[in-house]
Amino acid sequence: MEQASTALHKVSNGCAASACVDKDNANNHSKVKEKRKAPGTTSNDPVQGRPLKRAKSDCTTAQKHENFYILDANTLIEVDGVLFKLHHSKLVTKSSFFAQLLEHNLEDNFPNNDVRVENDGKVTVYHLGNITTADDLVALLKFDDNTTEYYFQSPPFSVLAPILRAATALRFETYRVWAARVLGQIWLSSLADLTPEPMENAAEFVVLARSCNVISGVKRALYELSRTRLIGLHDNDVLGQPGLKQIGHADQKCVDLMRELLVTTWSDIAVRIGNSSCQEASAPKICHSRNKKKKKFISQDACPFDKGTQQATWNKRVHDSGLYTKFLFDPVCGAQALIDIPWEKEGWCSACIQSKRATWGKIRQNLWSDMDKWIPGPEWLWSQVPNKQARDMVLSCLMCRTRRLLAFLEMDHGGGGSSHS
């Protein structure tokens, strides 16, 4: 009686050949008249050695894939109830996972509990379990069939994501590097590439990047999530739209903290106009004479633009135009919008304009640079918070603080131009 190699491989002697081989092999097998040997017994308990019932083969229920069950191929792979027949040579050449699996001796243990190998003495079927999905594998195989088309025209995120997942899980390293590079070129993280237009699939990209160990583009995606008008990532937004796709606790904490920082920074910049260096230099200075009872006011060259008039133009350009509300969660692009306003047409002096634009530009650079400190590393950072209840309390406090800040800004902004003077 033959004994199965290991519990990890779960080699079964009862696989139905007609469902696992092509028609020619099935016909040849039917012509051979010999008695089928009694099924072997296996044991998970080496001490008791109790015989176990043979599991029913998955081959009998698996459906052949319409495009990737290749008749002249020689390797059977089952994923999610879908049977693929692929070329051994291509798999072992391009994937270190399949190179290890297909060249592995069945008497040894394959280092992955999700792999199950089924053999009836005529054909071998590799069941990949939860390693990947059928849809992801199909996307990878389609890419493998026509790499030139993908190289010349980058596919959308909906196509790139399954390719990256499958290439990462099955260790197609060349394809994984390509997919990660293309996604990094889409989610550019430099300040010069940031635009006010929002990007789609930010939450999905963060989830994908974390699961596939991709770093490039995460900063841009987290900023996209931070500048949305969602109070909480899994809550409804201010317009009642559904929340975002679930991301990790560390990334969710980062987004909540960044959003609070962004709103606070924008309120400091745009609620009211501050003094420029020109106006501070033109302010009269007090000179104390030897006679302490007398004070002399030394007037310097005054700024030609009255501060009250300047505040009026600020209200018109920033508040009345809707610019303040538009960039409430996006001070980086908001500061650039302030820089781009033609203040010369409003009568501002060149010194005031130069001073303000330099300040806004510095705020943009510092804010974008400081975000690197907020982006979390591995998920173990959240291990400092003892349990889920404590984590939920932290996030709840952050969202409450953000709501209070938004309510305060709405009250301050709701009074019209007079409230900003």
Phi, psi and chi 1 to 4 in degrees:
 res  aa     phi    psi   chi1   chi2   chi3   chi4
   1 MET       -  129.7 -175.6 -179.9  -62.2      -
   2 GLU   -80.3  139.1  -62.5  180.0   -3.8      -
   3 GLN  -105.9  137.1 -177.0  176.4    0.7      -
   4 ALA   -64.4  149.2      -      -      -      -
   5 SER   -63.4  -58.9   58.3      -      -      -
   6 THR  -149.9  164.2   59.9      -      -      -
   7 ALA   -68.1  -25.7      -      -      -      -
   8 LEU   -65.6  -40.8 -180.0   63.1      -      -
   9 HIS   -82.9  -29.4  -70.3   87.7      -      -
  10 LYS    49.1   52.4  -61.1 -179.8 -179.4  177.8
  11 VAL   -68.5  127.3  179.4      -      -      -
  12 SER  -111.0  136.6  172.0      -      -      -
  13 ASN   -90.0    2.6  -67.3  -35.8      -      -
  14 GLY  -114.2   21.4      -      -      -      -
  15 CYS   -67.7  132.0  178.3      -      -      -
  16 ALA   -72.1  117.1      -      -      -      -
  17 ALA   -67.0  -32.6      -      -      -      -
  18 SER   -64.0  -24.5   60.5      -      -      -
  19 ALA   -93.7  -10.0      -      -      -      -
  20 CYS  -112.5   -8.9  -59.5      -      -      -
  21 VAL  -126.9  168.1  -63.3      -      -      -
  22 ASP   -77.6  177.8   53.5   28.2      -      -
  23 LYS   -64.8  -37.8  -66.2 -178.3  179.0  179.1
  24 ASP   -62.1  -47.2  -65.9  -24.6      -      -
  25 ASN   -63.2  -37.3  -71.1  -25.2      -      -
  26 ALA   -64.9  -40.7      -      -      -      -
  27 ASN   -66.7  -42.8  -66.7  -27.9      -      -
  28 ASN   -63.0  -37.2  -67.7  -26.6      -      -
  29 HIS   -67.3  -34.9  179.4   67.7      -      -
  30 SER   -70.3  -23.7   63.5      -      -      -
  31 LYS   -77.6  -22.4  -65.4  178.0 -178.5  178.5
  32 VAL   -81.9  116.0  178.1      -      -      -
  33 LYS  -104.2  102.4  -62.2 -178.0  178.8  179.3
  34 GLU  -150.6  155.4   60.1 -178.9   25.3      -
  35 LYS   -71.1  139.9  -69.0 -175.6  177.5 -180.0
  36 ARG   -79.3  132.8 -172.8 -177.6  -59.5  -87.5
  37 LYS   -69.8  152.3  -67.5 -177.2  178.7 -179.1
  38 ALA   -65.5  141.9      -      -      -      -
  39 PRO   -63.4  148.0   22.9  -32.8      -      -
  40 GLY   -79.4  170.7      -      -      -      -
  41 THR  -118.9  146.9   59.8      -      -      -
  42 THR  -126.5  167.0   60.4      -      -      -
  43 SER  -144.9  134.6  173.0      -      -      -
  44 ASN   -90.3  -10.2  -71.2  -28.7      -      -
  45 ASP  -116.3  101.5 -168.3  -21.2      -      -
  46 PRO   -66.5  -18.8   24.6  -32.7      -      -
  47 VAL   -80.8  -52.1  177.3      -      -      -
  48 GLN   -80.5  -34.0  -61.6  179.9    6.3      -
  49 GLY    62.1   38.6      -      -      -      -
  50 ARG   -72.0  133.3  -67.4  175.4  -61.2  179.0
  51 PRO   -69.1  139.7   24.5  -33.0      -      -
  52 LEU  -108.8  147.7  -58.4  179.5      -      -
  53 LYS   -70.2  142.9  -69.1 -176.7  178.3 -179.8
  54 ARG   -72.5  128.7 -178.1 -176.6   55.4 -169.3
  55 ALA   -70.5  144.3      -      -      -      -
  56 LYS   -67.4  135.8 -175.3  177.6  180.0 -179.9
  57 SER   -65.9  139.6  171.7      -      -      -
  58 ASP   -75.1  -13.5  -70.1  -23.1      -      -
  59 CYS   -64.7  -30.3  -61.9      -      -      -
  60 THR   -69.7  -23.1   58.1      -      -      -
  61 THR  -107.4  -15.6   58.2      -      -      -
  62 ALA   -68.5  142.7      -      -      -      -
  63 GLN  -102.8  134.6  -60.4  -66.7  -37.6      -
  64 LYS   -69.1  135.5  -61.7  178.0 -177.5  178.7
  65 HIS   -71.3  138.7 -168.0  -86.6      -      -
  66 GLU   -67.9  -27.0   57.7 -179.0   -6.0      -
  67 ASN  -110.5  -27.8  -64.9  -36.0      -      -
  68 PHE  -116.7   31.0  -66.6  107.2      -      -
  69 TYR  -108.4   87.8 -169.5   90.2      -      -
  70 ILE   -87.9  122.0  -54.2  171.0      -      -
  71 LEU   -63.2  -36.2  -66.4 -179.4      -      -
  72 ASP   -91.5    9.4   62.5  -11.9      -      -
  73 ALA   -84.6  175.7      -      -      -      -
  74 ASN  -139.3   11.8   51.1    4.8      -      -
  75 THR  -129.1  121.0  -58.2      -      -      -
  76 LEU   -99.4  128.3  -75.9  168.0      -      -
  77 ILE  -130.2  132.3  -62.1  170.0      -      -
  78 GLU  -115.5  128.3 -177.0  -88.3  -31.6      -
  79 VAL  -138.1  126.2 -176.1      -      -      -
  80 ASP    53.6   35.8  -68.0  -16.3      -      -
  81 GLY    78.3    9.9      -      -      -      -
  82 VAL  -111.9  132.3 -179.6      -      -      -
  83 LEU  -101.6  124.8 -158.1   60.0      -      -
  84 PHE  -112.2  139.7  -60.5   84.8      -      -
  85 LYS  -121.4  110.8 -166.3  174.3 -176.8 -176.9
  86 LEU  -126.5  166.6  -52.2  171.4      -      -
  87 HIS   -81.0  125.6  -68.0  -75.6      -      -
  88 HIS   -58.0  -45.6  177.4  -78.6      -      -
  89 SER   -62.5  -40.1   58.2      -      -      -
  90 LYS   -68.4  -39.1  -68.9 -177.0   66.2  175.2
  91 LEU   -65.0  -48.2  -67.8  174.4      -      -
  92 VAL   -72.7  -23.9  -61.0      -      -      -
  93 THR   -76.5  -38.1  -59.6      -      -      -
  94 LYS   -99.1  -17.6  -61.7  179.2  179.0 -179.1
  95 SER  -126.2  122.0  165.2      -      -      -
  96 SER   -70.6  -25.8   58.6      -      -      -
  97 PHE   -64.1  -50.5  172.6   88.3      -      -
  98 PHE   -72.1  -30.0  -77.9  115.0      -      -
  99 ALA   -61.1  -40.1      -      -      -      -
 100 GLN   -74.0  -39.4 -174.2  179.4   11.2      -
 101 LEU   -71.6  -48.3  174.7   62.6      -      -
 102 LEU   -78.0  -25.8  -59.4 -179.3      -      -
 103 GLU   -93.5    4.3  -59.3  -64.5  -25.5      -
 104 HIS   -81.8  142.9 -152.3  -88.0      -      -
 105 ASN   -76.8  127.7 -170.1  -24.2      -      -
 106 LEU   -64.3  -15.3  -68.1  179.4      -      -
 107 GLU   -80.0  -12.8  -65.3  179.2   -2.3      -
 108 ASP   -97.0  170.5  -61.0  -29.8      -      -
 109 ASN   -91.7  124.3  -70.4  -28.7      -      -
 110 PHE   -80.1  130.3 -175.5   74.3      -      -
 111 PRO   -76.7   55.4   28.3  -34.1      -      -
 112 ASN  -158.8  115.9 -165.8  -45.3      -      -
 113 ASN   -70.2  -14.5  -68.2  -30.3      -      -
 114 ASP   -85.3   -7.7  -70.9  -37.4      -      -
 115 VAL   -93.0  131.8  174.4      -      -      -
 116 ARG  -130.3  130.1 -176.0  165.2   60.7   85.6
 117 VAL  -109.3  130.2 -178.5      -      -      -
 118 GLU  -122.6  128.3 -165.2  172.6   13.8      -
 119 ASN  -141.7  133.9 -177.9  -81.4      -      -
 120 ASP  -112.4   15.9   68.7  -17.1      -      -
 121 GLY    91.7  -13.7      -      -      -      -
 122 LYS  -119.1  -39.8  -66.9 -174.9  176.1  -65.9
 123 VAL  -137.4  153.3  -13.9      -      -      -
 124 THR  -118.2  133.0  -58.9      -      -      -
 125 VAL  -118.3  130.7 -179.4      -      -      -
 126 TYR  -102.8  113.0  -61.4   89.7      -      -
 127 HIS   -94.6  118.8  -56.6  -84.8      -      -
 128 LEU   -89.9   -3.4  -60.3 -169.4      -      -
 129 GLY    56.8 -125.8      -      -      -      -
 130 ASN   -96.1   14.1  -64.3  -36.2      -      -
 131 ILE   -65.7  -42.5  -65.8  177.7      -      -
 132 THR  -148.8 -179.3 -173.6      -      -      -
 133 THR  -114.1  161.3   65.8      -      -      -
 134 ALA   -62.6  -41.1      -      -      -      -
 135 ASP   -64.5  -41.7  -69.5  -21.6      -      -
 136 ASP   -65.8  -40.4  -72.5   -2.4      -      -
 137 LEU   -65.1  -39.9 -180.0   56.8      -      -
 138 VAL   -62.4  -42.6  168.3      -      -      -
 139 ALA   -61.2  -40.1      -      -      -      -
 140 LEU   -66.9  -41.9 -179.1   65.4      -      -
 141 LEU   -67.9  -35.9  -65.6  174.9      -      -
 142 LYS   -63.8  -40.7  -73.5 -178.8  177.9  179.1
 143 PHE   -63.7  -41.4  170.9   67.3      -      -
 144 ASP   -64.0  -31.1  179.8   64.3      -      -
 145 ASP   -72.3  -28.0  -91.0   -2.0      -      -
 146 ASN  -146.3   65.6 -164.5   -0.4      -      -
 147 THR   -67.3  -30.2   55.4      -      -      -
 148 THR   -61.5  -43.5  -56.1      -      -      -
 149 GLU   -60.5  -39.7  178.1 -177.0   -8.0      -
 150 TYR   -72.5  -33.0  -72.4   79.1      -      -
 151 TYR   -68.6  -38.2  -87.1  100.8      -      -
 152 PHE   -80.3  -26.6  -77.6  105.0      -      -
 153 GLN  -137.4  109.6 -175.9  175.0    1.6      -
 154 SER   -63.8  132.1  -61.9      -      -      -
 155 PRO   -74.8  164.7   26.6  -33.1      -      -
 156 PRO   -70.7  171.6   25.6  -34.0      -      -
 157 PHE   -59.3  -37.4  179.0   82.5      -      -
 158 SER   -62.6  -22.0   58.7      -      -      -
 159 VAL   -95.5  -38.6  175.5      -      -      -
 160 LEU   -65.5  -39.4  -79.8  170.5      -      -
 161 ALA   -59.5  -51.5      -      -      -      -
 162 PRO   -65.7  -31.9   19.8  -31.0      -      -
 163 ILE   -62.9  -45.8  -67.7  175.4      -      -
 164 LEU   -65.4  -42.2  178.6   59.6      -      -
 165 ARG   -61.9  -47.8  -76.0 -166.0  -61.6  -95.6
 166 ALA   -67.6  -41.2      -      -      -      -
 167 ALA   -64.7  -33.8      -      -      -      -
 168 THR   -72.2  -45.8  -59.1      -      -      -
 169 ALA   -66.8  -39.1      -      -      -      -
 170 LEU   -99.5    4.2  -58.6  176.0      -      -
 171 ARG    58.8   48.2  -58.2 -156.0  -66.3  -87.1
 172 PHE   -85.9   83.3  -76.3   73.9      -      -
 173 GLU   -62.3  -41.9  -68.3  -59.0  -32.1      -
 174 THR   -61.8  -43.4  -58.8      -      -      -
 175 TYR   -70.1  -35.0  -64.8  164.0      -      -
 176 ARG   -64.6  -44.9 -180.0 -170.7  179.7  -81.2
 177 VAL   -61.8  -41.6  170.3      -      -      -
 178 TRP   -62.8  -48.8  171.0   82.3      -      -
 179 ALA   -62.9  -41.9      -      -      -      -
 180 ALA   -65.0  -37.0      -      -      -      -
 181 ARG   -67.7  -42.2  177.9  176.0   56.7   82.0
 182 VAL   -64.3  -43.1  173.3      -      -      -
 183 LEU   -64.1  -37.5  -75.6  169.0      -      -
 184 GLY   -64.4  -32.5      -      -      -      -
 185 GLN   -73.2  -25.0  -68.0  172.9  -11.3      -
 186 ILE   -79.2  -45.3  -63.9  173.3      -      -
 187 TRP   -97.0   65.9  -66.8   90.1      -      -
 188 LEU   -67.8  135.5  -65.1  170.4      -      -
 189 SER  -110.4   17.3  -64.2      -      -      -
 190 SER   -90.3  150.9   64.1      -      -      -
 191 LEU   -62.4  -34.8 -179.1   58.6      -      -
 192 ALA   -65.8  -24.7      -      -      -      -
 193 ASP   -93.0   -2.4  -65.4  -48.7      -      -
 194 LEU   -76.5  131.6 -174.1   64.7      -      -
 195 THR  -127.5  158.2   60.0      -      -      -
 196 PRO   -67.9  -22.1  -18.7   31.2      -      -
 197 GLU   -71.0  127.3  -68.3   74.9   21.3      -
 198 PRO   -70.1  152.1   25.9  -33.4      -      -
 199 MET  -104.2  143.7  -64.9 -177.2   63.4      -
 200 GLU   -84.0  162.3  -63.3 -179.9  -10.6      -
 201 ASN    64.2   30.1  -56.1  -49.3      -      -
 202 ALA   -64.6  -47.1      -      -      -      -
 203 ALA   -64.8  -41.9      -      -      -      -
 204 GLU   -62.4  -37.2  -70.7   80.1    0.9      -
 205 PHE   -68.0  -39.5  174.4   76.9      -      -
 206 VAL   -61.9  -45.5  172.2      -      -      -
 207 VAL   -60.3  -44.5  173.8      -      -      -
 208 LEU   -64.1  -46.0  175.5   68.1      -      -
 209 ALA   -62.6  -41.7      -      -      -      -
 210 ARG   -66.8  -40.4  -63.9  -52.6 -168.4 -168.1
 211 SER   -72.3  -26.0   64.0      -      -      -
 212 CYS  -107.4    9.4  -62.5      -      -      -
 213 ASN    58.5   47.5 -163.8   25.6      -      -
 214 VAL  -106.6  128.4  173.9      -      -      -
 215 ILE   -98.9  -39.7  -60.6  175.6      -      -
 216 SER   -60.8  129.3  177.2      -      -      -
 217 GLY    93.6  -10.3      -      -      -      -
 218 VAL   -65.6  -39.3  172.0      -      -      -
 219 LYS   -59.9  -46.4  177.7  179.2 -179.6  178.5
 220 ARG   -62.9  -42.1  174.4   64.7  180.0  -86.4
 221 ALA   -65.5  -40.4      -      -      -      -
 222 LEU   -66.7  -35.5  -70.2  175.3      -      -
 223 TYR   -67.2  -38.0 -174.6   77.7      -      -
 224 GLU   -60.4  -41.0  -69.4  -67.2  -25.4      -
 225 LEU   -67.9  -36.3  -65.6  178.9      -      -
 226 SER   -68.8  -32.3  -59.3      -      -      -
 227 ARG   -93.2    7.7   67.9  178.0  179.4  176.5
 228 THR   -75.4  165.9   60.9      -      -      -
 229 ARG   -94.5   26.9  -67.0 -175.6  174.8  -87.6
 230 LEU   -85.1  129.5  -70.5  170.1      -      -
 231 ILE   -68.4  -44.6  -59.6  -60.8      -      -
 232 GLY  -132.4  149.4      -      -      -      -
 233 LEU   -63.1  -28.1  -76.3 -177.9      -      -
 234 HIS  -111.5   17.1  -45.3  -50.3      -      -
 235 ASP  -107.1  178.3 -161.3   -7.7      -      -
 236 ASN   -85.0  152.9  -70.2  -21.6      -      -
 237 ASP   -82.7 -177.0   65.8    6.1      -      -
 238 VAL   -65.9  -18.0  -65.4      -      -      -
 239 LEU  -100.3    5.2  -60.9  178.2      -      -
 240 GLY    84.7   11.2      -      -      -      -
 241 GLN   -76.0  153.2  -61.9  -61.0  -39.0      -
 242 PRO   -65.7  157.2   21.6  -32.0      -      -
 243 GLY   -71.6 -179.8      -      -      -      -
 244 LEU   -89.8  168.9  -61.2  174.4      -      -
 245 LYS   -62.0  145.9 -177.3  178.6  178.1   64.7
 246 GLN   -65.4  132.4  176.4  115.9    7.5      -
 247 ILE  -119.3  174.6   62.2  175.8      -      -
 248 GLY   -66.7  160.4      -      -      -      -
 249 HIS   -61.5  -42.8  -74.8  -66.7      -      -
 250 ALA   -63.9  -41.9      -      -      -      -
 251 ASP   -68.8  -36.5  -70.7  -39.6      -      -
 252 GLN   -65.6  -41.5 -177.9  176.6   -8.5      -
 253 LYS   -62.3  -42.2  178.4 -176.7  176.8 -177.5
 254 CYS   -59.8  -45.6  170.4      -      -      -
 255 VAL   -63.2  -42.3  170.0      -      -      -
 256 ASP   -64.3  -42.3  -70.8  -29.5      -      -
 257 LEU   -68.3  -42.0  -68.1  173.7      -      -
 258 MET   -64.3  -39.7  -74.1  175.2   60.7      -
 259 ARG   -63.1  -41.5 -178.9 -179.5  -68.8  125.5
 260 GLU   -64.2  -40.5 -176.1  174.6   -3.6      -
 261 LEU   -63.5  -41.4  173.9   65.4      -      -
 262 LEU   -65.2  -45.8  -62.3  178.9      -      -
 263 VAL   -63.8  -42.8  173.9      -      -      -
 264 THR   -64.2  -43.0  -55.6      -      -      -
 265 THR   -63.1  -43.1  -58.1      -      -      -
 266 TRP   -65.9  -37.3 -177.7 -121.0      -      -
 267 SER   -65.4  -36.8   65.4      -      -      -
 268 ASP   -65.3  -34.3  -68.5  -20.5      -      -
 269 ILE   -80.4  -46.3  -62.4  173.9      -      -
 270 ALA  -112.5  -12.1      -      -      -      -
 271 VAL   -63.3  -49.2  169.0      -      -      -
 272 ARG  -134.0  153.2  -62.4  176.7 -177.5   86.1
 273 ILE   -84.1  136.7 -173.1  172.3      -      -
 274 GLY   -96.7  176.5      -      -      -      -
 275 ASN   -73.7  141.7  -70.6  -28.3      -      -
 276 SER   -92.2  166.4   63.5      -      -      -
 277 SER   -63.0  -28.5   58.5      -      -      -
 278 CYS   -64.9  -45.1  170.8      -      -      -
 279 GLN   -70.4  -36.0  -68.0  169.0  -28.8      -
 280 GLU   -65.9  -35.8  -68.2  173.8   -5.5      -
 281 ALA   -72.0  -28.6      -      -      -      -
 282 SER   -87.0   -5.5   63.1      -      -      -
 283 ALA   -69.0  141.7      -      -      -      -
 284 PRO   -65.3  138.4   23.5  -33.1      -      -
 285 LYS  -105.0  145.5  -64.4 -177.6  179.1 -179.8
 286 ILE   -93.0  127.0  -58.6  175.6      -      -
 287 CYS  -114.0  121.3  178.0      -      -      -
 288 HIS   -84.7  122.0  -66.0  -85.8      -      -
 289 SER   -85.4  173.8   63.4      -      -      -
 290 ARG   -61.6  -33.6  -66.2 -178.6  179.8  178.7
 291 ASN   -81.1  106.9 -173.5   -7.3      -      -
 292 LYS   -62.1  -19.4  -64.4 -177.4  179.5  180.0
 293 LYS   -77.4  -16.2  -64.4 -178.7  179.5  179.7
 294 LYS  -113.6  137.8  -64.2 -177.7  178.9  179.7
 295 LYS  -125.1  135.6  -63.8  179.5 -179.2  179.6
 296 LYS  -105.1  135.1  -63.8 -178.7  179.1  179.7
 297 PHE  -102.0  115.1  -68.3   88.3      -      -
 298 ILE   -97.1  112.8  -56.7  176.0      -      -
 299 SER   -89.4  130.6  178.6      -      -      -
 300 GLN   -99.6  179.4  -55.8 -162.6    2.5      -
 301 ASP   -59.7  117.3  -66.3  -23.2      -      -
 302 ALA   -74.9  147.2      -      -      -      -
 303 CYS   -66.3  131.4  175.7      -      -      -
 304 PRO   -68.4   -7.1   25.6  -34.5      -      -
 305 PHE  -110.1  122.1 -161.0   41.7      -      -
 306 ASP   -68.9  138.7  178.1   72.2      -      -
 307 LYS   -63.5  -37.5 -175.9  178.6  179.4 -179.8
 308 GLY   -63.3  -42.3      -      -      -      -
 309 THR   -66.1  -37.4  -52.0      -      -      -
 310 GLN   -63.4  -40.6 -164.9  176.5   40.8      -
 311 GLN   -65.8  -35.4 -179.3   65.7   50.3      -
 312 ALA   -64.3  -44.3      -      -      -      -
 313 THR   -66.6  -33.2   61.2      -      -      -
 314 TRP   -62.4  -46.4  178.0  -91.9      -      -
 315 ASN   -60.5  -39.3  -68.2  -19.9      -      -
 316 LYS   -68.0  -45.7 -179.5 -177.4   72.6  172.5
 317 ARG   -77.2  -33.2  -75.1  -74.7 -169.9  172.7
 318 VAL  -100.4  -50.3  176.6      -      -      -
 319 HIS   -89.6  -51.7  -64.3  -75.5      -      -
 320 ASP   -65.7  -29.3  -62.0  -18.6      -      -
 321 SER   -78.5  -12.7   65.4      -      -      -
 322 GLY    88.5    2.2      -      -      -      -
 323 LEU   -64.6  -38.4 -174.8  143.6      -      -
 324 TYR   -61.1  -46.3  177.2   84.2      -      -
 325 THR   -68.5  -38.2  -56.7      -      -      -
 326 LYS   -60.4  -39.9  177.8 -179.6  178.9 -179.8
 327 PHE  -107.1   26.9  -65.3  103.1      -      -
 328 LEU   -58.4  -37.4 -178.9   60.9      -      -
 329 PHE  -105.1   11.1  -64.7   91.6      -      -
 330 ASP  -137.9   68.2 -172.0    7.2      -      -
 331 PRO   -69.5  -22.4   25.0  -34.0      -      -
 332 VAL   -65.7  -51.0  178.8      -      -      -
 333 CYS   -74.2  -30.0  -67.8      -      -      -
 334 GLY   -63.5  -41.8      -      -      -      -
 335 ALA   -63.6  -37.1      -      -      -      -
 336 GLN   -66.3  -36.3 -176.2   60.8   51.1      -
 337 ALA   -63.4  -38.0      -      -      -      -
 338 LEU   -65.2  -39.6  -66.3  176.9      -      -
 339 ILE   -63.3  -36.7  -66.4  173.4      -      -
 340 ASP   -79.4  -11.0  -65.3  -22.8      -      -
 341 ILE   -67.7  132.3  -67.8  176.8      -      -
 342 PRO   -76.4   79.0   28.6  -33.7      -      -
 343 TRP   -65.5  -19.9  -62.3  108.4      -      -
 344 GLU   -60.2  -35.7  -62.1   86.0   -8.1      -
 345 LYS   -69.7  -18.1  -63.7 -178.7  178.9  179.4
 346 GLU   -90.6    1.8  -58.9  -64.7  -21.1      -
 347 GLY    88.3    8.9      -      -      -      -
 348 TRP   -67.7  146.0  -72.3   26.2      -      -
 349 CYS   -75.8  155.9   74.4      -      -      -
 350 SER   -62.6  -33.2   58.5      -      -      -
 351 ALA   -67.1  -41.9      -      -      -      -
 352 CYS   -62.4  -45.0  -75.7      -      -      -
 353 ILE   -63.2  -46.0  -63.1  172.5      -      -
 354 GLN   -61.9  -42.4 -176.2  177.6   -0.1      -
 355 SER   -65.0  -46.3  171.7      -      -      -
 356 LYS   -65.3  -44.8  -75.5  -65.4 -175.8 -176.5
 357 ARG   -64.7  -36.6  -75.1  175.4  173.4  167.7
 358 ALA   -64.5  -40.0      -      -      -      -
 359 THR   -65.3  -46.0  -59.8      -      -      -
 360 TRP   -64.2  -40.4  -64.2  -32.3      -      -
 361 GLY   -63.0  -39.7      -      -      -      -
 362 LYS   -67.6  -37.6 -172.0  174.8 -178.6  179.3
 363 ILE   -62.1  -43.0  -70.7  174.1      -      -
 364 ARG   -58.6  -49.6  -68.0 -175.9   77.8 -117.5
 365 GLN   -64.8  -44.8  -66.0  175.0   -3.8      -
 366 ASN   -66.3  -41.3  -68.7  -18.4      -      -
 367 LEU   -64.8  -45.5 -171.8   57.7      -      -
 368 TRP   -65.4  -37.8 -169.8 -108.7      -      -
 369 SER   -70.1  -39.4  177.4      -      -      -
 370 ASP   -67.2  -21.4  -71.7  -15.7      -      -
 371 MET   -64.1  -23.6  -74.0 -179.3 -167.6      -
 372 ASP   -60.8  -28.7  -66.6  -29.2      -      -
 373 LYS   -74.0  -20.9  -54.8  173.3 -174.6  176.5
 374 TRP   -90.7  -22.3  -64.2   74.6      -      -
 375 ILE   -70.8  123.7  -62.3  176.6      -      -
 376 PRO   -74.2  157.1   28.3  -34.2      -      -
 377 GLY   -91.4 -132.9      -      -      -      -
 378 PRO   -62.9  163.1  -21.4   32.5      -      -
 379 GLU   -65.3  -13.8 -169.6   70.9   14.7      -
 380 TRP   -67.5  -12.2   57.4  -99.1      -      -
 381 LEU   -59.6  -32.7  -71.0  175.1      -      -
 382 TRP   -75.6   -7.3  -96.8   94.2      -      -
 383 SER   -67.8  -16.2   62.8      -      -      -
 384 GLN   -68.3  -23.1  -60.2  177.2   15.9      -
 385 VAL   -90.3  120.8 -176.5      -      -      -
 386 PRO   -61.6  -38.7   21.7  -32.8      -      -
 387 ASN  -151.8  175.7   50.6   49.0      -      -
 388 LYS   -61.9  -38.2 -175.5  177.7 -175.9  -61.4
 389 GLN   -61.9  -41.6 -176.4  178.4    4.2      -
 390 ALA   -67.0  -37.7      -      -      -      -
 391 ARG   -64.0  -43.2  -66.0  172.9 -176.3  173.7
 392 ASP   -63.1  -35.6  -68.1  -19.8      -      -
 393 MET   -65.8  -41.7  -71.1  178.7   62.1      -
 394 VAL   -60.9  -48.7  171.3      -      -      -
 395 LEU   -65.8  -37.0  -65.3  173.9      -      -
 396 SER   -63.6  -41.1  177.5      -      -      -
 397 CYS   -63.8  -41.2  -69.4      -      -      -
 398 LEU   -63.1  -42.8  -71.2  172.0      -      -
 399 MET   -68.8  -35.3  -72.9 -173.9  -75.8      -
 400 CYS   -65.4  -41.0  -73.1      -      -      -
 401 ARG   -63.1  -40.8  -69.1  174.6   59.6 -174.8
 402 THR   -65.4  -41.0  -57.0      -      -      -
 403 ARG   -62.2  -43.4  -72.5 -171.5  178.4   98.3
 404 ARG   -63.7  -40.4  -72.7 -163.6  -61.5  -92.7
 405 LEU   -64.6  -41.9  179.2   59.3      -      -
 406 LEU   -64.4  -40.1  -70.5  173.2      -      -
 407 ALA   -63.4  -40.3      -      -      -      -
 408 PHE   -64.1  -43.0  169.5   77.9      -      -
 409 LEU   -67.4  -35.8  -66.0  175.1      -      -
 410 GLU   -65.2  -40.5  -74.2  -64.5  -32.3      -
 411 MET   -65.2  -39.3  -69.3  175.3   60.1      -
 412 ASP   -70.8  -34.3 -175.6   78.5      -      -
 413 HIS   -87.1  -17.5 -177.0   62.4      -      -
 414 GLY   -76.1  -13.3      -      -      -      -
 415 GLY   -84.2    1.9      -      -      -      -
 416 GLY    86.7 -164.3      -      -      -      -
 417 GLY   -65.0  -31.9      -      -      -      -
 418 SER   -66.0  -24.8   60.4      -      -      -
 419 SER   -76.5   -9.1   62.6      -      -      -
 420 HIS  -106.5    4.4  -50.7  -71.7      -      -
 421 SER   -83.7      -   57.8      -      -      -
